Amino acid sequence: MTSVNVKKILLFEARDKLRTEENNYEFAQVLEFLENRISFLAFQFQVLNFCFFCFKTKENLLPF
């Protein structure tokens, strides 16, 4: 399990715990935003790794 997945799980658990308390609902929304941002950054990192692999191998693996 990657550190990104662990962080997402911890944020998910914290968000659910905070949503049970009415006063912390806005903070739970902030945690949800952070969880989505981590997912997006992880996706960008995977794309960059793929592009680097294509450049490193000097093969035209991309269809465009």
Protein Blocks (a to p, Z undefined) as FASTA:
>chain_A
ZZklmmmmmmmmmmmmmmmpmklmmmmmmmmmmmmmmmmmmmmmmmmmmmmmmmmnopaf
bfZZ
